[in-house]
Amino acid sequence: MARLSKADFKKKYGYSESTYQRRISKLKNTDFFCKAYKRPTSQEVIIETDLYDLYQDFESYNRLLTRKIKPDEFLKMEKIGA
């Protein structure tokens, strides 16, 4: 898995500080995908980009659905290749 520091992550995805805070806050409150965010010390943040990309796919899939699915249902669909 690719790991990036906060600064590198923001640069790769082109996020401003406010966009970063908004997206990471939502990520940290989502089952399973919260594992993408690691904070080993108070000064160090590491983001697993592979898991973050999968989280973005999950959010995109759920965006227009009337009945939202949970992360575990989405991951099962991804394994099957649906």
PDB file of N, CA, C and O in Angstrom, chain B, residues numbered from 101:
ATOM      1  N   MET B 101       0.831  -1.186   0.000  1.00  0.00           N
ATOM      2  CA  MET B 101       0.000   0.000   0.000  1.00  0.00           C
ATOM      3  C   MET B 101       0.871   1.242   0.000  1.00  0.00           C
ATOM      4  O   MET B 101       1.890   1.314   0.687  1.00  0.00           O
ATOM      5  N   ALA B 102       0.450   2.199  -0.773  1.00  0.00           N
ATOM      6  CA  ALA B 102       1.167   3.470  -0.817  1.00  0.00           C
ATOM      7  C   ALA B 102       0.783   4.304   0.403  1.00  0.00           C
ATOM      8  O   ALA B 102      -0.390   4.403   0.763  1.00  0.00           O
ATOM      9  N   ARG B 103       1.778   4.889   1.018  1.00  0.00           N
ATOM     10  CA  ARG B 103       1.561   5.743   2.191  1.00  0.00           C
ATOM     11  C   ARG B 103       2.127   7.116   1.899  1.00  0.00           C
ATOM     12  O   ARG B 103       3.227   7.251   1.363  1.00  0.00           O
ATOM     13  N   LEU B 104       1.364   8.127   2.259  1.00  0.00           N
ATOM     14  CA  LEU B 104       1.822   9.498   2.061  1.00  0.00           C
ATOM     15  C   LEU B 104       1.657  10.298   3.342  1.00  0.00           C
ATOM     16  O   LEU B 104       0.758  10.053   4.147  1.00  0.00           O
ATOM     17  N   SER B 105       2.549  11.258   3.505  1.00  0.00           N
ATOM     18  CA  SER B 105       2.389  12.207   4.607  1.00  0.00           C
ATOM     19  C   SER B 105       1.250  13.151   4.244  1.00  0.00           C
ATOM     20  O   SER B 105       0.783  13.163   3.104  1.00  0.00           O
ATOM     21  N   LYS B 106       0.810  13.931   5.205  1.00  0.00           N
ATOM     22  CA  LYS B 106      -0.290  14.869   4.967  1.00  0.00           C
ATOM     23  C   LYS B 106       0.053  15.835   3.827  1.00  0.00           C
ATOM     24  O   LYS B 106      -0.771  16.057   2.939  1.00  0.00           O
ATOM     25  N   ALA B 107       1.241  16.399   3.846  1.00  0.00           N
ATOM     26  CA  ALA B 107       1.635  17.372   2.819  1.00  0.00           C
ATOM     27  C   ALA B 107       1.672  16.729   1.432  1.00  0.00           C
ATOM     28  O   ALA B 107       1.176  17.304   0.462  1.00  0.00           O
ATOM     29  N   ASP B 108       2.256  15.543   1.343  1.00  0.00           N
ATOM     30  CA  ASP B 108       2.323  14.849   0.056  1.00  0.00           C
ATOM     31  C   ASP B 108       0.938  14.440  -0.423  1.00  0.00           C
ATOM     32  O   ASP B 108       0.644  14.500  -1.617  1.00  0.00           O
ATOM     33  N   PHE B 109       0.092  14.026   0.508  1.00  0.00           N
ATOM     34  CA  PHE B 109      -1.279  13.636   0.180  1.00  0.00           C
ATOM     35  C   PHE B 109      -2.047  14.824  -0.398  1.00  0.00           C
ATOM     36  O   PHE B 109      -2.715  14.697  -1.425  1.00  0.00           O
ATOM     37  N   LYS B 110      -1.950  15.968   0.259  1.00  0.00           N
ATOM     38  CA  LYS B 110      -2.649  17.171  -0.218  1.00  0.00           C
ATOM     39  C   LYS B 110      -2.143  17.581  -1.599  1.00  0.00           C
ATOM     40  O   LYS B 110      -2.923  18.014  -2.447  1.00  0.00           O
ATOM     41  N   LYS B 111      -0.848  17.446  -1.819  1.00  0.00           N
ATOM     42  CA  LYS B 111      -0.278  17.806  -3.113  1.00  0.00           C
ATOM     43  C   LYS B 111      -0.750  16.831  -4.200  1.00  0.00           C
ATOM     44  O   LYS B 111      -1.126  17.259  -5.292  1.00  0.00           O
ATOM     45  N   LYS B 112      -0.732  15.530  -3.908  1.00  0.00           N
ATOM     46  CA  LYS B 112      -1.132  14.517  -4.897  1.00  0.00           C
ATOM     47  C   LYS B 112      -2.580  14.711  -5.336  1.00  0.00           C
ATOM     48  O   LYS B 112      -2.881  14.639  -6.527  1.00  0.00           O
ATOM     49  N   TYR B 113      -3.474  14.955  -4.387  1.00  0.00           N
ATOM     50  CA  TYR B 113      -4.898  15.073  -4.695  1.00  0.00           C
ATOM     51  C   TYR B 113      -5.327  16.513  -4.986  1.00  0.00           C
ATOM     52  O   TYR B 113      -6.475  16.749  -5.360  1.00  0.00           O
ATOM     53  N   GLY B 114      -4.428  17.463  -4.821  1.00  0.00           N
ATOM     54  CA  GLY B 114      -4.731  18.862  -5.111  1.00  0.00           C
ATOM     55  C   GLY B 114      -5.724  19.476  -4.138  1.00  0.00           C
ATOM     56  O   GLY B 114      -6.524  20.329  -4.522  1.00  0.00           O
ATOM     57  N   TYR B 115      -5.678  19.047  -2.878  1.00  0.00           N
ATOM     58  CA  TYR B 115      -6.621  19.530  -1.869  1.00  0.00           C
ATOM     59  C   TYR B 115      -6.091  20.763  -1.154  1.00  0.00           C
ATOM     60  O   TYR B 115      -4.906  20.849  -0.832  1.00  0.00           O
ATOM     61  N   SER B 116      -6.974  21.708  -0.912  1.00  0.00           N
ATOM     62  CA  SER B 116      -6.651  22.819  -0.020  1.00  0.00           C
ATOM     63  C   SER B 116      -6.767  22.281   1.409  1.00  0.00           C
ATOM     64  O   SER B 116      -7.228  21.158   1.617  1.00  0.00           O
ATOM     65  N   GLU B 117      -6.354  23.070   2.374  1.00  0.00           N
ATOM     66  CA  GLU B 117      -6.435  22.627   3.777  1.00  0.00           C
ATOM     67  C   GLU B 117      -7.881  22.354   4.185  1.00  0.00           C
ATOM     68  O   GLU B 117      -8.155  21.366   4.867  1.00  0.00           O
ATOM     69  N   SER B 118      -8.806  23.219   3.774  1.00  0.00           N
ATOM     70  CA  SER B 118     -10.212  23.025   4.169  1.00  0.00           C
ATOM     71  C   SER B 118     -10.819  21.787   3.509  1.00  0.00           C
ATOM     72  O   SER B 118     -11.585  21.061   4.144  1.00  0.00           O
ATOM     73  N   THR B 119     -10.486  21.541   2.248  1.00  0.00           N
ATOM     74  CA  THR B 119     -10.988  20.337   1.567  1.00  0.00           C
ATOM     75  C   THR B 119     -10.402  19.096   2.224  1.00  0.00           C
ATOM     76  O   THR B 119     -11.109  18.114   2.452  1.00  0.00           O
ATOM     77  N   TYR B 120      -9.107  19.142   2.528  1.00  0.00           N
ATOM     78  CA  TYR B 120      -8.457  18.022   3.216  1.00  0.00           C
ATOM     79  C   TYR B 120      -9.164  17.725   4.534  1.00  0.00           C
ATOM     80  O   TYR B 120      -9.494  16.572   4.812  1.00  0.00           O
ATOM     81  N   GLN B 121      -9.399  18.750   5.345  1.00  0.00           N
ATOM     82  CA  GLN B 121     -10.037  18.560   6.648  1.00  0.00           C
ATOM     83  C   GLN B 121     -11.438  17.968   6.502  1.00  0.00           C
ATOM     84  O   GLN B 121     -11.819  17.073   7.257  1.00  0.00           O
ATOM     85  N   ARG B 122     -12.195  18.462   5.542  1.00  0.00           N
ATOM     86  CA  ARG B 122     -13.561  17.982   5.320  1.00  0.00           C
ATOM     87  C   ARG B 122     -13.564  16.511   4.884  1.00  0.00           C
ATOM     88  O   ARG B 122     -14.332  15.705   5.409  1.00  0.00           O
ATOM     89  N   ARG B 123     -12.709  16.170   3.931  1.00  0.00           N
ATOM     90  CA  ARG B 123     -12.670  14.794   3.420  1.00  0.00           C
ATOM     91  C   ARG B 123     -12.133  13.815   4.466  1.00  0.00           C
ATOM     92  O   ARG B 123     -12.675  12.721   4.624  1.00  0.00           O
ATOM     93  N   ILE B 124     -11.089  14.192   5.169  1.00  0.00           N
ATOM     94  CA  ILE B 124     -10.497  13.303   6.175  1.00  0.00           C
ATOM     95  C   ILE B 124     -11.441  13.132   7.356  1.00  0.00           C
ATOM     96  O   ILE B 124     -11.524  12.042   7.922  1.00  0.00           O
ATOM     97  N   SER B 125     -12.147  14.176   7.734  1.00  0.00           N
ATOM     98  CA  SER B 125     -13.114  14.072   8.825  1.00  0.00           C
ATOM     99  C   SER B 125     -14.191  13.041   8.492  1.00  0.00           C
ATOM    100  O   SER B 125     -14.558  12.222   9.335  1.00  0.00           O
ATOM    101  N   LYS B 126     -14.688  13.086   7.272  1.00  0.00           N
ATOM    102  CA  LYS B 126     -15.705  12.121   6.841  1.00  0.00           C
ATOM    103  C   LYS B 126     -15.110  10.712   6.767  1.00  0.00           C
ATOM    104  O   LYS B 126     -15.751   9.741   7.170  1.00  0.00           O
ATOM    105  N   LEU B 127     -13.885  10.606   6.253  1.00  0.00           N
ATOM    106  CA  LEU B 127     -13.200   9.313   6.165  1.00  0.00           C
ATOM    107  C   LEU B 127     -13.040   8.681   7.546  1.00  0.00           C
ATOM    108  O   LEU B 127     -13.304   7.492   7.721  1.00  0.00           O
ATOM    109  N   LYS B 128     -12.607   9.476   8.526  1.00  0.00           N
ATOM    110  CA  LYS B 128     -12.357   8.954   9.874  1.00  0.00           C
ATOM    111  C   LYS B 128     -13.631   8.480  10.561  1.00  0.00           C
ATOM    112  O   LYS B 128     -13.565   7.702  11.513  1.00  0.00           O
ATOM    113  N   ASN B 129     -14.790   8.938  10.091  1.00  0.00           N
ATOM    114  CA  ASN B 129     -16.067   8.532  10.679  1.00  0.00           C
ATOM    115  C   ASN B 129     -16.774   7.449   9.879  1.00  0.00           C
ATOM    116  O   ASN B 129     -17.966   7.217  10.079  1.00  0.00           O
ATOM    117  N   THR B 130     -16.066   6.788   8.983  1.00  0.00           N
ATOM    118  CA  THR B 130     -16.637   5.731   8.160  1.00  0.00           C
ATOM    119  C   THR B 130     -16.012   4.396   8.556  1.00  0.00           C
ATOM    120  O   THR B 130     -14.790   4.252   8.587  1.00  0.00           O
ATOM    121  N   ASP B 131     -16.878   3.416   8.860  1.00  0.00           N
ATOM    122  CA  ASP B 131     -16.387   2.085   9.222  1.00  0.00           C
ATOM    123  C   ASP B 131     -15.420   1.566   8.164  1.00  0.00           C
ATOM    124  O   ASP B 131     -15.563   1.872   6.981  1.00  0.00           O
ATOM    125  N   PHE B 132     -14.467   0.804   8.583  1.00  0.00           N
ATOM    126  CA  PHE B 132     -13.432   0.171   7.778  1.00  0.00           C
ATOM    127  C   PHE B 132     -12.478   1.188   7.149  1.00  0.00           C
ATOM    128  O   PHE B 132     -11.264   1.067   7.316  1.00  0.00           O
ATOM    129  N   PHE B 133     -12.993   2.177   6.436  1.00  0.00           N
ATOM    130  CA  PHE B 133     -12.128   3.116   5.727  1.00  0.00           C
ATOM    131  C   PHE B 133     -11.368   4.037   6.674  1.00  0.00           C
ATOM    132  O   PHE B 133     -10.398   4.674   6.261  1.00  0.00           O
ATOM    133  N   CYS B 134     -11.785   4.120   7.932  1.00  0.00           N
ATOM    134  CA  CYS B 134     -11.054   4.937   8.903  1.00  0.00           C
ATOM    135  C   CYS B 134      -9.628   4.407   9.092  1.00  0.00           C
ATOM    136  O   CYS B 134      -8.760   5.123   9.592  1.00  0.00           O
ATOM    137  N   LYS B 135      -9.389   3.157   8.693  1.00  0.00           N
ATOM    138  CA  LYS B 135      -8.045   2.571   8.803  1.00  0.00           C
ATOM    139  C   LYS B 135      -7.049   3.225   7.851  1.00  0.00           C
ATOM    140  O   LYS B 135      -5.841   3.041   7.999  1.00  0.00           O
ATOM    141  N   ALA B 136      -7.540   3.981   6.881  1.00  0.00           N
ATOM    142  CA  ALA B 136      -6.648   4.656   5.931  1.00  0.00           C
ATOM    143  C   ALA B 136      -5.888   5.798   6.598  1.00  0.00           C
ATOM    144  O   ALA B 136      -4.843   6.220   6.102  1.00  0.00           O
ATOM    145  N   TYR B 137      -6.405   6.300   7.714  1.00  0.00           N
ATOM    146  CA  TYR B 137      -5.811   7.444   8.412  1.00  0.00           C
ATOM    147  C   TYR B 137      -5.055   6.954   9.636  1.00  0.00           C
ATOM    148  O   TYR B 137      -5.630   6.317  10.519  1.00  0.00           O
ATOM    149  N   LYS B 138      -3.764   7.255   9.683  1.00  0.00           N
ATOM    150  CA  LYS B 138      -2.947   6.854  10.830  1.00  0.00           C
ATOM    151  C   LYS B 138      -2.231   8.087  11.374  1.00  0.00           C
ATOM    152  O   LYS B 138      -1.741   8.935  10.628  1.00  0.00           O
ATOM    153  N   ARG B 139      -2.192   8.152  12.687  1.00  0.00           N
ATOM    154  CA  ARG B 139      -1.514   9.277  13.338  1.00  0.00           C
ATOM    155  C   ARG B 139      -0.612   8.730  14.437  1.00  0.00           C
ATOM    156  O   ARG B 139      -0.998   8.717  15.606  1.00  0.00           O
ATOM    157  N   PRO B 140       0.601   8.273  14.068  1.00  0.00           N
ATOM    158  CA  PRO B 140       1.501   7.668  15.047  1.00  0.00           C
ATOM    159  C   PRO B 140       1.966   8.628  16.137  1.00  0.00           C
ATOM    160  O   PRO B 140       2.187   8.210  17.273  1.00  0.00           O
ATOM    161  N   THR B 141       2.114   9.906  15.806  1.00  0.00           N
ATOM    162  CA  THR B 141       2.460  10.920  16.807  1.00  0.00           C
ATOM    163  C   THR B 141       1.573  12.137  16.565  1.00  0.00           C
ATOM    164  O   THR B 141       0.868  12.211  15.558  1.00  0.00           O
ATOM    165  N   SER B 142       1.613  13.076  17.480  1.00  0.00           N
ATOM    166  CA  SER B 142       0.775  14.271  17.321  1.00  0.00           C
ATOM    167  C   SER B 142       1.237  15.144  16.151  1.00  0.00           C
ATOM    168  O   SER B 142       0.472  15.973  15.657  1.00  0.00           O
ATOM    169  N   GLN B 143       2.466  14.962  15.713  1.00  0.00           N
ATOM    170  CA  GLN B 143       3.005  15.770  14.619  1.00  0.00           C
ATOM    171  C   GLN B 143       3.044  15.039  13.277  1.00  0.00           C
ATOM    172  O   GLN B 143       3.401  15.634  12.260  1.00  0.00           O
ATOM    173  N   GLU B 144       2.683  13.768  13.264  1.00  0.00           N
ATOM    174  CA  GLU B 144       2.830  12.956  12.057  1.00  0.00           C
ATOM    175  C   GLU B 144       1.496  12.335  11.648  1.00  0.00           C
ATOM    176  O   GLU B 144       0.814  11.718  12.466  1.00  0.00           O
ATOM    177  N   VAL B 145       1.133  12.502  10.385  1.00  0.00           N
ATOM    178  CA  VAL B 145      -0.079  11.907   9.829  1.00  0.00           C
ATOM    179  C   VAL B 145       0.317  11.114   8.591  1.00  0.00           C
ATOM    180  O   VAL B 145       1.062  11.604   7.742  1.00  0.00           O
ATOM    181  N   ILE B 146      -0.185   9.888   8.494  1.00  0.00           N
ATOM    182  CA  ILE B 146       0.077   9.033   7.339  1.00  0.00           C
ATOM    183  C   ILE B 146      -1.264   8.573   6.782  1.00  0.00           C
ATOM    184  O   ILE B 146      -2.143   8.151   7.533  1.00  0.00           O
ATOM    185  N   ILE B 147      -1.416   8.655   5.462  1.00  0.00           N
ATOM    186  CA  ILE B 147      -2.653   8.221   4.818  1.00  0.00           C
ATOM    187  C   ILE B 147      -2.331   7.113   3.830  1.00  0.00           C
ATOM    188  O   ILE B 147      -1.457   7.258   2.974  1.00  0.00           O
ATOM    189  N   GLU B 148      -3.052   6.003   3.961  1.00  0.00           N
ATOM    190  CA  GLU B 148      -2.924   4.875   3.034  1.00  0.00           C
ATOM    191  C   GLU B 148      -3.715   5.234   1.778  1.00  0.00           C
ATOM    192  O   GLU B 148      -4.945   5.229   1.802  1.00  0.00           O
ATOM    193  N   THR B 149      -3.030   5.543   0.693  1.00  0.00           N
ATOM    194  CA  THR B 149      -3.720   6.048  -0.494  1.00  0.00           C
ATOM    195  C   THR B 149      -4.550   4.985  -1.212  1.00  0.00           C
ATOM    196  O   THR B 149      -5.582   5.312  -1.797  1.00  0.00           O
ATOM    197  N   ASP B 150      -4.123   3.724  -1.180  1.00  0.00           N
ATOM    198  CA  ASP B 150      -4.910   2.674  -1.837  1.00  0.00           C
ATOM    199  C   ASP B 150      -6.279   2.544  -1.174  1.00  0.00           C
ATOM    200  O   ASP B 150      -7.299   2.422  -1.852  1.00  0.00           O
ATOM    201  N   LEU B 151      -6.289   2.572   0.131  1.00  0.00           N
ATOM    202  CA  LEU B 151      -7.544   2.478   0.874  1.00  0.00           C
ATOM    203  C   LEU B 151      -8.368   3.756   0.704  1.00  0.00           C
ATOM    204  O   LEU B 151      -9.596   3.699   0.640  1.00  0.00           O
ATOM    205  N   TYR B 152      -7.698   4.901   0.630  1.00  0.00           N
ATOM    206  CA  TYR B 152      -8.410   6.159   0.403  1.00  0.00           C
ATOM    207  C   TYR B 152      -9.074   6.160  -0.978  1.00  0.00           C
ATOM    208  O   TYR B 152     -10.204   6.629  -1.121  1.00  0.00           O
ATOM    209  N   ASP B 153      -8.382   5.641  -1.984  1.00  0.00           N
ATOM    210  CA  ASP B 153      -8.968   5.567  -3.332  1.00  0.00           C
ATOM    211  C   ASP B 153     -10.197   4.664  -3.342  1.00  0.00           C
ATOM    212  O   ASP B 153     -11.185   4.967  -4.011  1.00  0.00           O
ATOM    213  N   LEU B 154     -10.141   3.565  -2.609  1.00  0.00           N
ATOM    214  CA  LEU B 154     -11.300   2.676  -2.494  1.00  0.00           C
ATOM    215  C   LEU B 154     -12.444   3.389  -1.768  1.00  0.00           C
ATOM    216  O   LEU B 154     -13.611   3.210  -2.117  1.00  0.00           O
ATOM    217  N   TYR B 155     -12.110   4.190  -0.768  1.00  0.00           N
ATOM    218  CA  TYR B 155     -13.116   4.987  -0.062  1.00  0.00           C
ATOM    219  C   TYR B 155     -13.796   5.969  -1.022  1.00  0.00           C
ATOM    220  O   TYR B 155     -15.012   6.151  -0.967  1.00  0.00           O
ATOM    221  N   GLN B 156     -13.018   6.592  -1.890  1.00  0.00           N
ATOM    222  CA  GLN B 156     -13.602   7.508  -2.872  1.00  0.00           C
ATOM    223  C   GLN B 156     -14.557   6.763  -3.808  1.00  0.00           C
ATOM    224  O   GLN B 156     -15.609   7.291  -4.168  1.00  0.00           O
ATOM    225  N   ASP B 157     -14.198   5.547  -4.199  1.00  0.00           N
ATOM    226  CA  ASP B 157     -15.095   4.734  -5.030  1.00  0.00           C
ATOM    227  C   ASP B 157     -16.391   4.444  -4.284  1.00  0.00           C
ATOM    228  O   ASP B 157     -17.474   4.507  -4.866  1.00  0.00           O
ATOM    229  N   PHE B 158     -16.282   4.128  -3.001  1.00  0.00           N
ATOM    230  CA  PHE B 158     -17.446   3.857  -2.160  1.00  0.00           C
ATOM    231  C   PHE B 158     -18.348   5.090  -2.076  1.00  0.00           C
ATOM    232  O   PHE B 158     -19.563   4.984  -2.245  1.00  0.00           O
ATOM    233  N   GLU B 159     -17.762   6.242  -1.820  1.00  0.00           N
ATOM    234  CA  GLU B 159     -18.536   7.484  -1.729  1.00  0.00           C
ATOM    235  C   GLU B 159     -19.212   7.805  -3.061  1.00  0.00           C
ATOM    236  O   GLU B 159     -20.366   8.231  -3.093  1.00  0.00           O
ATOM    237  N   SER B 160     -18.497   7.600  -4.141  1.00  0.00           N
ATOM    238  CA  SER B 160     -19.044   7.869  -5.467  1.00  0.00           C
ATOM    239  C   SER B 160     -20.212   6.932  -5.773  1.00  0.00           C
ATOM    240  O   SER B 160     -21.230   7.358  -6.320  1.00  0.00           O
ATOM    241  N   TYR B 161     -20.063   5.664  -5.422  1.00  0.00           N
ATOM    242  CA  TYR B 161     -21.122   4.678  -5.653  1.00  0.00           C
ATOM    243  C   TYR B 161     -22.372   5.035  -4.848  1.00  0.00           C
ATOM    244  O   TYR B 161     -23.487   4.935  -5.359  1.00  0.00           O
ATOM    245  N   ASN B 162     -22.194   5.440  -3.620  1.00  0.00           N
ATOM    246  CA  ASN B 162     -23.314   5.744  -2.720  1.00  0.00           C
ATOM    247  C   ASN B 162     -23.971   7.096  -3.003  1.00  0.00           C
ATOM    248  O   ASN B 162     -25.106   7.332  -2.587  1.00  0.00           O
ATOM    249  N   ARG B 163     -23.282   7.964  -3.694  1.00  0.00           N
ATOM    250  CA  ARG B 163     -23.721   9.350  -3.853  1.00  0.00           C
ATOM    251  C   ARG B 163     -25.137   9.489  -4.395  1.00  0.00           C
ATOM    252  O   ARG B 163     -25.904  10.317  -3.904  1.00  0.00           O
ATOM    253  N   LEU B 164     -25.493   8.707  -5.384  1.00  0.00           N
ATOM    254  CA  LEU B 164     -26.794   8.869  -6.023  1.00  0.00           C
ATOM    255  C   LEU B 164     -27.817   7.809  -5.621  1.00  0.00           C
ATOM    256  O   LEU B 164     -28.935   7.799  -6.135  1.00  0.00           O
ATOM    257  N   LEU B 165     -27.444   6.927  -4.714  1.00  0.00           N
ATOM    258  CA  LEU B 165     -28.365   5.870  -4.297  1.00  0.00           C
ATOM    259  C   LEU B 165     -29.375   6.386  -3.283  1.00  0.00           C
ATOM    260  O   LEU B 165     -29.037   7.178  -2.404  1.00  0.00           O
ATOM    261  N   THR B 166     -30.611   5.933  -3.411  1.00  0.00           N
ATOM    262  CA  THR B 166     -31.633   6.268  -2.424  1.00  0.00           C
ATOM    263  C   THR B 166     -31.363   5.487  -1.146  1.00  0.00           C
ATOM    264  O   THR B 166     -31.397   6.045  -0.049  1.00  0.00           O
ATOM    265  N   ARG B 167     -31.097   4.198  -1.290  1.00  0.00           N
ATOM    266  CA  ARG B 167     -30.762   3.350  -0.144  1.00  0.00           C
ATOM    267  C   ARG B 167     -29.245   3.164  -0.127  1.00  0.00           C
ATOM    268  O   ARG B 167     -28.690   2.386  -0.903  1.00  0.00           O
ATOM    269  N   LYS B 168     -28.599   3.884   0.760  1.00  0.00           N
ATOM    270  CA  LYS B 168     -27.145   3.825   0.854  1.00  0.00           C
ATOM    271  C   LYS B 168     -26.700   2.456   1.344  1.00  0.00           C
ATOM    272  O   LYS B 168     -27.377   1.829   2.159  1.00  0.00           O
ATOM    273  N   ILE B 169     -25.556   1.995   0.843  1.00  0.00           N
ATOM    274  CA  ILE B 169     -25.013   0.730   1.319  1.00  0.00           C
ATOM    275  C   ILE B 169     -23.893   1.019   2.312  1.00  0.00           C
ATOM    276  O   ILE B 169     -23.332   2.114   2.340  1.00  0.00           O
ATOM    277  N   LYS B 170     -23.583   0.022   3.119  1.00  0.00           N
ATOM    278  CA  LYS B 170     -22.527   0.154   4.121  1.00  0.00           C
ATOM    279  C   LYS B 170     -21.197  -0.272   3.503  1.00  0.00           C
ATOM    280  O   LYS B 170     -21.175  -0.969   2.489  1.00  0.00           O
ATOM    281  N   PRO B 171     -20.099   0.146   4.109  1.00  0.00           N
ATOM    282  CA  PRO B 171     -18.790  -0.202   3.557  1.00  0.00           C
ATOM    283  C   PRO B 171     -18.585  -1.700   3.358  1.00  0.00           C
ATOM    284  O   PRO B 171     -18.004  -2.109   2.352  1.00  0.00           O
ATOM    285  N   ASP B 172     -19.054  -2.534   4.303  1.00  0.00           N
ATOM    286  CA  ASP B 172     -18.837  -3.976   4.150  1.00  0.00           C
ATOM    287  C   ASP B 172     -19.582  -4.537   2.938  1.00  0.00           C
ATOM    288  O   ASP B 172     -19.078  -5.443   2.276  1.00  0.00           O
ATOM    289  N   GLU B 173     -20.776  -4.014   2.636  1.00  0.00           N
ATOM    290  CA  GLU B 173     -21.516  -4.444   1.448  1.00  0.00           C
ATOM    291  C   GLU B 173     -20.765  -4.030   0.181  1.00  0.00           C
ATOM    292  O   GLU B 173     -20.687  -4.791  -0.783  1.00  0.00           O
ATOM    293  N   PHE B 174     -20.222  -2.828   0.197  1.00  0.00           N
ATOM    294  CA  PHE B 174     -19.466  -2.334  -0.951  1.00  0.00           C
ATOM    295  C   PHE B 174     -18.222  -3.190  -1.185  1.00  0.00           C
ATOM    296  O   PHE B 174     -17.905  -3.527  -2.325  1.00  0.00           O
ATOM    297  N   LEU B 175     -17.524  -3.538  -0.113  1.00  0.00           N
ATOM    298  CA  LEU B 175     -16.309  -4.340  -0.244  1.00  0.00           C
ATOM    299  C   LEU B 175     -16.619  -5.733  -0.783  1.00  0.00           C
ATOM    300  O   LEU B 175     -15.835  -6.283  -1.557  1.00  0.00           O
ATOM    301  N   LYS B 176     -17.753  -6.310  -0.384  1.00  0.00           N
ATOM    302  CA  LYS B 176     -18.160  -7.609  -0.930  1.00  0.00           C
ATOM    303  C   LYS B 176     -18.403  -7.493  -2.428  1.00  0.00           C
ATOM    304  O   LYS B 176     -18.012  -8.374  -3.193  1.00  0.00           O
ATOM    305  N   MET B 177     -19.048  -6.407  -2.848  1.00  0.00           N
ATOM    306  CA  MET B 177     -19.300  -6.189  -4.277  1.00  0.00           C
ATOM    307  C   MET B 177     -17.990  -6.042  -5.040  1.00  0.00           C
ATOM    308  O   MET B 177     -17.861  -6.552  -6.154  1.00  0.00           O
ATOM    309  N   GLU B 178     -17.025  -5.357  -4.458  1.00  0.00           N
ATOM    310  CA  GLU B 178     -15.732  -5.158  -5.105  1.00  0.00           C
ATOM    311  C   GLU B 178     -15.004  -6.485  -5.283  1.00  0.00           C
ATOM    312  O   GLU B 178     -14.361  -6.702  -6.310  1.00  0.00           O
ATOM    313  N   LYS B 179     -15.096  -7.379  -4.291  1.00  0.00           N
ATOM    314  CA  LYS B 179     -14.448  -8.688  -4.387  1.00  0.00           C
ATOM    315  C   LYS B 179     -15.051  -9.518  -5.505  1.00  0.00           C
ATOM    316  O   LYS B 179     -14.340 -10.206  -6.238  1.00  0.00           O
ATOM    317  N   ILE B 180     -16.375  -9.446  -5.629  1.00  0.00           N
ATOM    318  CA  ILE B 180     -17.074 -10.217  -6.654  1.00  0.00           C
ATOM    319  C   ILE B 180     -16.814  -9.611  -8.029  1.00  0.00           C
ATOM    320  O   ILE B 180     -16.834 -10.313  -9.039  1.00  0.00           O
ATOM    321  N   GLY B 181     -16.574  -8.314  -8.059  1.00  0.00           N
ATOM    322  CA  GLY B 181     -16.329  -7.634  -9.320  1.00  0.00           C
ATOM    323  C   GLY B 181     -17.596  -7.131  -9.969  1.00  0.00           C
ATOM    324  O   GLY B 181     -17.662  -6.996 -11.191  1.00  0.00           O
ATOM    325  N   ALA B 182     -18.613  -6.849  -9.153  1.00  0.00           N
ATOM    326  CA  ALA B 182     -19.897  -6.378  -9.682  1.00  0.00           C
ATOM    327  C   ALA B 182     -19.810  -4.936 -10.110  1.00  0.00           C
ATOM    328  O   ALA B 182     -20.797  -4.372 -10.581  1.00  0.00           O
TER     329      ALA B 182
END
